[in-house]
Amino acid sequence: MILDSLIADATNFARVSGWQAKPEGMCKDDRCVPVPRRSDGLVNVEDLANRLKMPVVHDEKHALWAVGPEAGNGKFLESAVCPDIVLPDLDGNPFALSSLYGQKVLLVAWASW
């Protein structure tokens, strides 16, 4: 999830994440996580992320937070090392992902099925 704040409106947070504020805590499907309730109707996303062992990172330059992914076993991506991927660009020339070394890269995957 990409957020502009770690304090979020409970209704909006439920819409984007599936986690709903209930008296027993934050709940999704049949799972509930005890998170202290706020009287203002907001959710402390960092509390939830910490309790679910979800990574939280902050991009100061763009004032954004990234939270996740959820992992039922507490494991998630342990390294940011990607194998060197070489694919054709729009002109058919080979393009190596490693040519972007040192830059932030967002990979978007799509499948037709």
N, C-alpha and C positions, 0 to 999 in steps of 0.2 A: 504494500500500500504506500502511496505517496501522499503525504499530508503537509499542510503548511503550519500545523501546530500539533503538539502532543496532548493538548487539551481540546477535546472535540465535542460537538453537540451530539448527544446520545442518539437522537433519531437519524441524523446524517451518518453517524458512524455505523449504526446498524445497517443502513442501506448499502454502504460500500463494503462492509466487512462481514456482515452476517451475525456479529456479536451484539446481543441486545442487553440493555441494563434491566435487571430484575432484582427483586428484594434479596435473592440469594447471591447476587454478584452479576458478572457478565456471563451470558449464556449463548451458546451456539449449538443448535440441534439438541442432543441430550447431554452435552457437557456444560458445566457451570464452573466458573473460576471465581473464588472470593476476592473481590476488589472493593476497597472502601468506597462507599457511596458518597457522592457529592450532593449537596442540597440545591445546587444551581442547575441541575439537569445536564451537566457536562460529564465527560468521561476522561479519566487520566489514562491515555493510551499507553504511556510508558509503564505504568503499573501492570496493566494487562500483559504487555509484551514481556516484561520481566518475569511474570508468573508463568508464562507459556514458554519461556526461554527462546523468545524470538529476537533476532538481532535488530538493533535500532541504530541508524546512522543519520548524520546531519550534514547537509550541504549548506554551509554558512553563506556562500556567495549568492545562492538563489533562495535562501531562507526556506528550505524544504527538508522534510524528514522522510526517510524510507523505513518501513517497519515490515518485518517478515523474512522469510515465509513461515507459516505455521508448520510445525512438525510434531506429530503425536509422540514420537520417540525422543524428542529433545535434540535431534541431530539436524543439522542443516549444512549448507555449503561450508566446507572447512578450509578451502583455499580459493583464491581468485585467479588461479593459474588455468589458462585455457590452452588446449593444444593448438598448434598453428593450423588454422583453417585457411585453405586456399580455394576460392570459388570464382567463377567468371563474373566480371562486372557487367554493366548494361551493354557494353560494346563487345563483350565476349573475351576480354583480356583477363588473365589471371590476376586476382587481387588477394593478397595475403593479409590476414587479420593482424599478423605481427608487425605490419608496416605502421600500425597505429599505436605501437608501444609507447607508454607514458601518457596516453590520453584517456579520458573517460570514454567508454564505448558502451552503447546500448545495443544488444542483439535482440532482434525481434524475429521470432520463428512463426511460420504460417504453414498450414497444411490444408489441402483442399478437401480432405475427407472429413 
